[in-house]
């Protein structure tokens, strides 16, 4: 199983980015897939999650971020709109599959003018 994130970068406040997580070694439709973020000195926090039952986002990102997946391309996306400086973090993709957990290496998002 491998997860590879991409799409991070520098963006101005109010801007948008779409992160991608390319999955291999499992079927994305059968896994619970999540995006987390982490800043130095803090624990990783859940940003959004998608399962067969639907999607959830945390209170801070609700209405601004959305998670989706493309089963055909084995890719999970995080669409981020109305970005704030407080969204600056390293973003990680996580898969829970067959009682195991897998993480990607992360992609940096910096929101600054």
C-alpha positions in Angstrom: 0.0 0.0 0.0 1.3 3.4 -0.9 -0.2 6.9 -0.6 1.5 9.8 -2.4 0.2 13.4 -1.8 0.7 16.3 -4.2 -0.7 19.7 -4.9 0.6 21.7 -2.0 2.3 25.0 -2.3 2.1 28.7 -1.5 -1.2 30.5 -1.9 -2.6 33.9 -0.9 -5.3 34.2 1.7 -8.7 33.6 0.2 -7.2 31.4 -2.5 -7.8 27.8 -3.4 -5.8 24.6 -3.7 -6.6 21.0 -4.5 -4.6 18.3 -2.9 -4.4 14.9 -4.5 -3.5 11.5 -2.9 -2.6 8.8 -5.3 -3.3 5.4 -3.8 -1.9 2.0 -4.8 -2.2 -1.5 -3.4 -5.8 -1.3 -2.4 -9.2 -0.3 -3.6 -10.1 3.2 -2.5 -13.8 2.3 -2.4 -13.2 -0.2 0.3 -11.1 2.0 2.6 -11.8 4.9 4.9 -9.8 7.8 3.6 -8.9 10.9 5.5 -6.9 14.1 5.2 -5.0 15.3 8.3 -2.8 18.3 8.9 -0.1 19.1 11.3 1.9 22.2 12.3 5.2 22.1 14.3 4.7 21.2 17.9 1.1 20.2 17.5 -0.7 16.9 17.0 -2.1 15.9 13.7 -5.7 16.9 13.4 -8.4 15.5 11.2 -9.5 17.7 8.3 -11.9 15.5 6.4 -12.9 11.9 6.0 -14.7 9.9 3.4 -16.2 6.4 3.9 -18.9 4.4 2.3 -21.3 6.2 4.7 -20.4 9.6 3.5 -18.1 12.5 4.2 -17.2 14.6 7.3 -15.1 17.7 7.9 -14.0 19.3 11.1 -15.7 22.5 12.4 -12.9 24.8 11.2 -12.9 23.6 7.6 -16.6 22.8 7.2 -18.0 24.8 4.3 -14.5 25.6 2.9 -12.9 22.2 2.4 -14.4 19.1 0.7 -13.1 15.6 0.2 -13.8 13.4 -2.7 -12.4 10.3 -4.4 -12.1 9.0 -7.9 -12.4 5.2 -7.8 -11.3 4.8 -11.4 -8.0 6.6 -10.8 -7.5 5.5 -7.2 -7.2 9.1 -6.1 -8.5 11.1 -3.1 -8.8 14.8 -3.3 -9.1 17.7 -0.8 -10.5 20.8 -2.4 -9.6 23.8 -0.2 -11.3 27.1 -0.7 -11.2 30.5 1.1 -7.9 29.6 2.6 -6.7 31.3 5.7 -3.2 31.7 7.1 -4.3 29.4 9.9 -4.7 26.6 7.3 -0.9 26.6 6.9 0.3 23.1 7.7 1.6 19.9 6.3 -1.3 17.9 5.0 -1.3 14.1 5.1 -3.4 11.4 3.5 -4.5 8.4 5.6 -6.1 5.2 4.6 -7.7 2.7 7.0 -7.9 -0.6 5.2 -8.4 -4.1 6.5 -7.7 -3.1 10.1 -4.4 -1.4 9.1 -3.6 2.3 8.8 -1.4 3.8 6.2 0.0 7.3 5.8 1.5 9.3 3.0 4.6 11.5 3.3 2.6 14.7 3.4 2.5 17.9 1.3 3.1 21.4 2.6 0.5 24.1 2.3 1.4 27.7 3.1 -1.2 30.4 3.1 0.5 33.8 3.1 0.4 37.2 1.4 
